[in-house]
C-alpha cells in the first residue's frame, strides 16, 4: 500500500519551563499540511527491509520507519515481516516533523496490513514526542512534550514554507534555552480567531531566540518573508524552516514563485493545512 506522511508546522510554540525529567514543558498548536513524504509498504514472510530514496538516511534501526515497524510487529506478536520504501520529499532536520510523520504512517499502514488490538498512540509515544500528533492529524493543541493532544476544528490555512538548506537539530535548539527565555502559555483562542479572520496571529516560537543566535541569517530571512507580503512568519519547531501565512491559494503560489526566483537554491513550497 501507499501512504502519505504529511509535514506539520507549529502555529505557535511556547516553552513554559524545564521538567524534572529533563524535558521541556511545551504549549503548541500543531497543523498538518498537504506537502508530504511518501511510503510504500507490503507484507513479507519475515524481517524488515527498508529502502530510502531522495535522501541520505540509514535504512536500519536508526530510521524511524524501521523502528516503528519493529515496534508494531513485536507488539502484534510478529505476524509477519514488511518491505518498505520511503521517498523523502521533505527536508531533513527542518522542524516539519518528517521523521515523526514517517513513523506514524508506518504504524497506520501496519495496522491495516496486520490488524491487531493495539494502542497505536502508546506505540507512537515510545517513538517520539511528535509521533502521536501524526496519528491524529488535522489541527490540535499540544501540551507536555507535545504528546498530550486536544483535537480542534479544522481550518483551511494557506502557507508558504521556506527552508534555506540548513539542518538544525532539536537538541541543538533546546541546548541554547535559558530560564530567562521561558514564556507563558499561548493565547490559543486569540490565535484561532486571528487565523479565521486572516489577521496577524498573536503567536511566537520560544526556540527562535536560541536558533537565530546560532543562525542569524534565519532572522534576516524572516524579515524578508514579511517584506514580500506574507504574515505571521514564524520558525516551525526548531527550524530551520520558516513559514508565512497567505490570504489564499493564489497568493501563496504567487509569493512562493517570487521567492524561488530570488532564492533558487532554497526548498520553497506553497501548501495548505489538511484535515
N, C-alpha and C positions, 0 to 999 in steps of 0.2 A: 504494500500500500504506500501511497504518497501522502506525506503530512507536511503542512506548512508550520514553521516555527516563527511567530511574529516577534518583531522588536517591541520594546517599550520605551517610553520616556517617563520621567518623574516630573509631573506638573507641580513642582514644589517639593523640596526635601529639606526637612529641618532636623538637625542633630540636637537632641534635647540634653544629652549628657552621657556619661560613661557608666556602664552597668558593672555589677560586682563580678560577672563572668568575663569581663574584658571587652565585651562587645559594646557598641554604642546604641542607645535608645533613639529610635527614629520616629518621625511622623511624615508621611509622604502620600502623594496621590499618584497611583500608577495608571498609565493608559497604554493599552495595546495598540499597535499600529499595523497598517496594511503591508508594510515592507517586511520581508521575511527571509530566513534561511529555508532550505528545502531538505526533506529527509525521505529516503525510500527504505522501507523495511519489509523483509519477508522471512518466513519461517525457515529454519534449518534443523537438521536432525539433532545437532548439539553444538555447544560452544557459541562464542560471539565473534563475528567478523565485522570489522568496520573499515570503510574506505572514506577518506576525506578529500573532497575536491574544492578547489578555489582558495585554499589557504594552507599554510604550512602548520598543521596541527598534528599531535600524536593520535594514533588510532588504537591506543591501549587504555589501561586503567586511568591514565591521566586525562582522558577525554570524558566529558560529562555524558555523552551519548552512551559510551561503553559502560560507565559507572551506573547510569540509570537502568540500562538493560540488565546488568548483573544484579542490581538490587531487586528489580521486578521478578526476574526469573528465579532467584533464590527464594523470595517471599512466596512465589506461586508454586513452589515445590518442584522446580526445574522441569516444566512440562515439555521443554524442547530448547532449541537454540535459535539464533537470529543472525541474519545477514543485514547489514545496514550500510547505506551510502549517504553521507552528509555533504550537501552542497552549501558551502559558506558564501553568502552574499552580503552579510553584514560585516562591517569592520570589526577587528578583534580589539578587546580591551577598550571599548568605546563608550561605555555607560548605557548601552542599549539592551543589555541583558541577553545577548545572543547565546552564550553557553547555557544559561539557565533555561532559556526557551527551548533549546535543543533537548535538554534533559526532560522537560515537561512533555514535549512532543513524543519523545521515546516512550515515556510512561503511558501516554494516551494510546499510542499505536499498539503497544504490547497488551494493554487491557482489552483491545479488540481482537488481537491475534490469539492471545491465550487468556480468555476470560477467567477471572478468579475473584473471590470475595476478599478484596484487599482495600486498605485505606490508602489511596494514592497520595493524599495530602501528607500523611505520615511519612511515606517514602520520599516525597518531594522535600520535606523539611530536612531530611537527612542529607540531601544532595546540595542544598544551598538556600540562602535566605530568600532569593527572588523566585525560586522554582515554583512554590505554591501559587504565586500570582499567575504564572503562565498556564497553570491548570484551570484557573478561574477565568482569566482574560477580561476583556472589556475595560471598565473603569472601576477602580477600587481604592479605598483608603487603606494604607498600610501602617501598622504600628509594630512595636517591639523592634526586631531587626528587619522588619518588613514582612514577616510571616503571618502576623495577625491581621486578617483581611476583612473588610466590610465592602461588599459589592455596592456599587452606586448606579443610578440610572444612566444609560448610555447617552453620550453627547457626541455629535459629529464635529470634529475639530480638524481643521486643515493646518498642516505644518510643513516647514522646510527643515531638513536635517543637514548639518554641515560638519564633516569630520576632516580635519586637515592632515590626517595621516599620523597623528601622534597616538601612542598607546599609553594609557595611564592605568596603573593597577589600583584596585580599591585599597589595598594595604598601603600603598604609597600616599594616597589621598588622606586616609584616616590618620596616618602617622603624623601628618602635619597639623592636626587639630590640637588646640589647647582649650582648657575650660573657658577662657575668655571669648572663644568663638561660638560656644553653645548658644542656641536660640530657642525661643518659645514654640509652642505648637502652631502649626499653620492655621490661618483663618479659612477653614475648609468651605463654609457657606459663602464667604466672600469670593473665594476662587471660583467656585462653581457658578455663582451668579455672573461674575465677570466673563467667564467662558461663554455663558449663554448669551450675554449682551454684546459680545465682541469687544469688550473693554480690556484694558491692561490688567492682568490678574495680580492681586496683592501677594505674590509668592516669592520665594527665594530658594537658593540651594546653599546650605551651610558649607558644603565642600568646595564651593567656588573659591573661597579665600585661600585655602592651602594649595589648591590645584593651580590657581592663577599665580601664586607665589612661585611655584615650580616651573610654570609655563606661561610667562607674561604675555606671549603672543595671543593666547586664547582670550584674554581680556580685551585686547585690541580688536580681535575678530568679532567678539560680542558687540562692540560698539559699531562695527561695520554693518552687522546684520540689522541693527536698529536703523542705521542711516539709509539702508537700501529699502526700508519700508516694512520690515517685519515688526511685530510687537511681542511683548512677553518673552524676550530672548533669555534663555537660561541654559546652563550646563545640565545635561542629563546624567544622573547618577554621579559617578566620579570622573566622567568625561572620557575621552576628550571631545565627544560630540556635543555641539550646541544645537538648539532648536529654536525656531521662532514661529509665532502664530501668524497665519494669513487669514484674510477675510473669507476666501472661498477657494475652490479648487483652481480656478483660472489664475488668481493672483499667486497662489503657491507655485504653480507651474511656471508662470512668468518670472517670478523672482528667483526661482531655482535656476532657470536658464541664464539669467543675468549673472548669477553667482558663478555658474560653471564657466562662463566666458571670462570672468575675472580671475577665477582660481581653477584652471583646467586640471590641476593635479589632485584636487580635493574630491572626496566622496560626498556628493550632494544629491539629495533626493527630496522630491515633493511627495508627501504622503498624507494619510488621514487616520484617525482613530477607527478601530473596528470593534464590533460588539462580540 
